[in-house]
Amino acid sequence: MRMQLAIISCLLFILVCINDVKAQIQRYSPTDKGDLIKGDTTEIGITDYSNPDWQTIDIDFLSSYYAQDGNNGAVTGGIGTEQLTDFTQKVILKIPTTKKLTLNLDGGYDYYSSASTDNIDNIRSSDSSSDVRMHGNVGLNYQYSDTKSIGLRVGGSTEYDYYSFNGGISSSFATKDKNTLLNIDAQAFIDQWVPYFPSELRRTASVPTTSRNSFNGSIGIGQVLNKRMQLYFQLEGTYMKGLLSTPFHRVYFQEQDQARIENLPDTRLKVPIGLRLNTHISDKVTLRTYYRFYWDNWGVQGQTFSVEVPIKLNQFLVIYPFYRYHQQTASNYFAPYKAHSVNDTYYTSDYDLSALSSHAYGLGVSYSPANGIAKIKLPFKKRPAFVVKSIDLKYSHYDRSTGLTGDVISLGMRFSF
C-alpha cells in the first residue's frame, strides 16, 4: 500500500508539472463566456451506476491558457484596457474505496496577469497586476442501489482579496430501465472580501459588509426519447446576499470628475432554465444542441444557444466543431463612463452587466483508444498499473459586441491507476 501511494504521489507531481488545464476564470472575465471555457463534450447521459472494476482510480489533468483584450475596463470606470491572461491547472481524482463508496478530490490553481486590475493603483506593474488563486474540493458519493446515489462535498478557494468556502449535497434517481434520470443539487458558498479600493479613494471609501453568501439549488430531468435522442431539462435558482459590488471598480458621474466605487444592491436572485438535446444522426455524427434562458432581479435577461457536432473519424478519434451565441439586456444599474447621475442609488460601469451579444466558436479533438494510449506495468504485476486513457485538445475564439475578444486553448488528459 505504501508503495502504491508513493507511486501515485510521484506520478501526480510529474504530471501536474507537465500539464493539466481548464480555465476557471470567475471574477476577472466576461460572465457570458460560459462554455467557451468549460466546454461540453459529454453525453446528456443517463448515469451508468455499475462499477465492475471498482478498484481503478481515475485521474483527470486539465490545463488551459486564456487571453483577452478590450477597451471597457470596469476598474477605470468603463474605459481603458481589459487585457488579461490566465493560466489554469487542475487535477481531479475519483477513488473508489468500496464498491458503493467513492472519494472525489480536485484541486488546482489559476495564475492571472491583468492590466485592468493593475489600474487599481494607477501604477504599471503594481501589486495588483497579477495573482494566484488556489482551490480544492473533497467529496463522497455513495451508491446505495443500482439506480440511486447521494453525494456530499466541501471545498474552498483563496486569493489575495477573496476567500471562499463551499459545501453541497446532491442526489440522483433513475428508473429501473435507466431511461429517466432525476438529479437534485444544493450548494452554498460562504465568501469573504478583503476590500482593496482604488488608490485615490482609500481614505474615504468604505463598504457596509465584507461578506458574500450564495445559495444555489438545481433540479434536472434526463430522458432517453429513443435510440438516437436524449433530452435533459434543468432549472436552477441562486440567491446572493452581501457585498455584490466589486470594491476596486470605479464609476464616474456626469456632474463631477472624482470617481466613486461601484455600488450595487446587497441581494440578487438569478434563475436560469436550460434545455439540452443530443441526437445521434448516424454512427459517426452526433448533434448536441443547448438553449438557456436567464433572468435576474437586477434587470438582466439573457438567452444562450450552442451547437456542437462530434464527428467520429475512426473508433478512437473524434473532432467536434462548436458554436455558441449569447445575448443579454442591460442591468438596471449599468451606465457607461460619465453617464450616471450622482443622484443614482446604485451604479456600475462594468460591461459584464451591459446590453451585449457574443459569439464563440472553435474546434476540439479527442483521442481515446479502447485499450488506452499507453500503459505502464509494475514488476510482478500482470495487469498494467497505469494507463493513459485519453487526450482532449480544444481551441475557442470569443467575440463580444462591446469590442472584447478572447482566445482559449485547453488540454485534458485522463489516466487510470
N, C-alpha and C positions, 0 to 999 in steps of 0.2 A: 504494500500500500504506500509506504514512504517513497519507494522508487517511482511509482506511478504519479504521485503528487509532484515529485521533483521534476519528472519529465514534462508534466503538464505546465509547471511554472516556467521551465526553460523555453518550451515552445511558445507559450504566451508572450514571454518577454521578447523573444526574437521576432515573432510575427507582428506584435504591436509596433515594434520599432520599424518594421519594414512597411506595413500597410494596414489600414483599416479606416473606412470612410463613410460617413453620411452626414450631411450638414444638419445642424440643429439650431440654425440662426433664428432666435425667437424675439430678441429685443432690438436689434440693430438693422433690420431688413424688412422689406415690404411684407405686410400681413397677407397680401393676396397671392403670394407665390405658391403656397401650399405644396402641391405635388411636384412642382419644379425641383424642390429639394428632396422631398421624401420619396417620391417615385411610387409607382404602384404596378407591380408585375405579378401579383399573386392572383389566384382564382378567388372568386367570392367565397367558395369553399364551404360545404357542409363538413364540419370537422370530423376527421377520422380519429376516433378516440383510442383505437387499438395501438398497442406499442409492443410488438413481438420481441424486439431487440432492446429491451428497456435498459440494458447496461451500457448503451452507447451515449457518449457525451457529444452534443452538437455545439460547435463554436462558430460564430459569425464575426468576421472582421470587416468593419465598414470604414470608409475613408472618403473625404471629399474636399475639393478646393472650390471656393466661391469668390467671385469678384463682381462688384457693381460700381456704377458711377451715375451721377445725375446732378441737378442744379437746384434742388429744393430742400436743402438740409434743415431739419427741424431745430437743430442746435443753434442755428443762426437765423431763426425766425422765418423759415420758408424760402430762404435764398441761400446760395452757397453750395459747396460741394456735398455730395452724398457718397463719396468714394469710400469703399470698404472692401477688405479681403478677409476671408475666414477659412482657416484650415481646421478640419474636424477629424478626430479619430475616435472610434468606439469599438468595444468588444462585447459580444453577447454570448452567454453560456447557458445551455439548457442541460441540467444534470439530473438524470433520474436517480432517486435514492431508493425507491422501491418500484414495483410495477404500477402503483397508483399515485405515488407522490413524486413531484418533480420540483427541483430547486432551479429558479431562474435568476441569473445575475447579469447585470450590464453596467458598464461604466466607460468613461472616456473624458475627452476634453475638447474645447474649442479655443483656438488661438486666433484672435482677430486683430487687425490693424485698421484704424478708421481715421481718415482725415476729417470726417464730420465731427466725431466726438473730441478730436484734437482741439476743436474750436471752443470747447468749454472754457479753456484758459486763454484763448486767443493767442496762443504761443505755439509755434510749429514744433513738433516732436515733444510735446509736453507729456506728463504722466498719463493723461487720459487718451493718448493716441493708440494704445494697444492694451490688451489684457488677455487673461486666460480664464475660461470658465471650466470648472471641474464638475462632474456629475456622476451619480451612481444610483442604482436601484437593486433591491433584493425582493424576490417574490417566491411564493409557493403555490403550486397548482395541485389540487387533489382530485383524482378521477374516481368518484365513488360509485359509478356504474358505467356501462358501455355508452350511455347517452347523456350523462350528467357530470358536470365538473364545477369546482369552485376555486377561485384564486384570491390570494392576498398579496399586497406589495407595499413596500415603503421605500423611500429614496430621498434624495436631496441634491442640491447644486449650490455652488458658491462662485462669486466673482468679486471684483474689488468694491462694488457698491450695492450688492444684492445677494441675499441668502434665501434659499427656498427649501422647504421640507414638504414632502407629499406622502400620502397614503391612499390606498384604494382597495376595493373589493370587486370581483367580477364573478359571473356565473354563466354557464352555458347549458342549454337543454335541447336535445334533439329527439325527434320521433324515432321509433324503432327501425324504420327503414332509412333513417338519416337523410331524408329528403327535405325536412324542415328543421330549421335551427333558430333558437331564440338566445340572444346574448343580452345580458344586463350588466351595466358597468357603472360604478360610482367612484369618484376620486376627489380629494381635497388637497389644495396647495396652501400652505401657510408660509407667507413670504415676508421678508423684512428688508426695507431700503436702508442704506447708509447715504443720506442725501448729499449730493455734490451739486452746488449751484454754479451758474456762470460766474466768472471771476469778478466782474464789476458789480454783482448783486449779492455777494456773500455776506455783507454786513447787514443787509436789510431783508433778504428773502427768508421765508420760513414755510413750513408745511404743517398742516394740522395733525398729521399722523405719519408714521413711517412703516406701517403695516399694510399688507395687501393680501387678502384671502380670497381664494377662488374655490367654488364648489361645482363640480361637473357630474352630470348623470346622463346616461345614454341607454337606449334600447334599440336593438337591431333584430330584424327578422329576415332570415335567408330561406329561399325556396328554390328547389330544383323544379323547373317548369316542365322540362322534357329532357331527352338525352343530350340536347345541344344547347339548352338555355338555362341560365341560373340568374335569379333576381335577389337583390339584397336592399332592404329599406332600413334607414337609420334616422332616428330622431334624437337630438341632443339638446341639452339645456345647460347654460353656465351662468352662475351668479357670482359677481365680483364685488368686493367691498374693501375700502381703504384708500390708499394713495394710488389712484389710477392714472394720474398725470406723471410725466417724467420731469424730475426737478431741474435738469440741466437744459430743457427745451426753452428757448427764448420766444417771446411774442412781442411784436412791435405794433403800435397803435397809430391811428390817423392823427391824433391830437398831440402826440409827443414823440420825442426821439429816444427817450430812455425805454429800454425793454423791461418786461416783467417775465416771471417764469410762467410756464404753461399752467392753466388751471382748468380742471375738468371735474365733473361730478364724482362723488365718492362711492357710487354704486353703478353697476352696469349689468344688464340682462342680455344674454346672447342666445339665439335659437337658430341653429342650422338644421336643415332637413335634407337628407341625401338619398339618392336612388341610383343603384348600380346594376347594370345588366351586362352579363357576359354571354356571348353567343359563339359557339363553335361552328364556323362557316364550313370548314372542311377538316380533314385530319391534319392539315398543315397550317391553317389560318384560323385565328381566333379574333373576335371583335369585342373589345372591352369599352363600354361607354359609362359615363358617370355624369350625373346632374346634381347640383346642390343649390338650394335656396337659403339665404342667410338674412336674419333680421336682428336688430338690437334696438334698445330703447334710447340710444343716442342719435337715432335718425338714419343709421346706415342700413341699406338694403342691398343685397348683392346676389348675383347669380353666377354660377360656375358650370362650365361644360367641358368635359375632356373625353378624348377618344384615344385608344391605344390598339395597335394591330400587331400582336405577336405572330411571326411567321417562322415556321419550322423549316430550316434549310436541310436538316437531316435529323436523326433521332436525338442528337446531342446539342446541336447549335440552333439558337433562336435569336432572331433580330426583332426589335419592336419599335417602330416609329411611333411617335405620340404627338398630340397637340392639345393645348389647354387654353380656354378663353375665360376671362373673368371680367365682370362689370359690376360697379357699385355706385350708389349715390353718396353724397357728402354727408358727414355728420352735421348735426345742428350747431355744433360748436366750432366748426372749421371756417377759417377765412385766410386768404393769402397774406403775404407781407404787407404791413401797414393798412390793412383793410378792416381790422377790428376797431371798435369804439371802446374808449376807456370805461364806458358805462356797461359793457357786456359783463355778465356774471361769470360765464365760462368762456374760455378762449384757447385755441390751439392753431398753429400753422404747420402741423405735422401732416404731410401729404398722404400718409397712410390712411388718413380719415377724410380725404378729399374725394370728389367725384372722379372716377377714373375707369379705364378699361385696360386690359393687358392681354398679351399673347405669350405663350410659352410653347416651345416645340423642340424636338430633338430626336435622338436615336439611342437605343440601348442594345447591347449584345450580351447574351447569356450562354455559357458553355457548361454543360453538366452531363458528362458521360455516365451511363448506368453504373459502371464499376468504379467511378471516380477518376480524377485526373492523374493522381499519383498516390502511391502507398508506401508506408514505412513500416517495416517489421522489427519487432524486438527479438533478441536472442531467445531461443527456446519457446517461441510462440508461433502457433500455426497460423492464426489469423493476423492480418495487418493491424497494427496498433493505432496507426494514424493515417487517415485518408483525406486527401484534398478532394472535396466533392464537387464544387462548382465555382465559377468565376463570373461576375456580372460587372460590365462596364457601361456607363451611361453618360451622355452629354446633353445638356439643356441650354437653350438660349431664351432670355426673357426680355420683353419689351413692354413698357408701360406708357400710357398716353401722356403722362406728366413729363416724359423725357428720360426716365430712369431705365437703364439697361443692365442686364446681368448675365453671367455665364457660370455654369457649374459643371464640373466633371467629377463623377463619383465611381468608386470601385468597391465591390463587395466580394468577399471570399468566404466560402463555407467549408468547414472541416468537421470530421467526426473522430472521436478518440475512444 
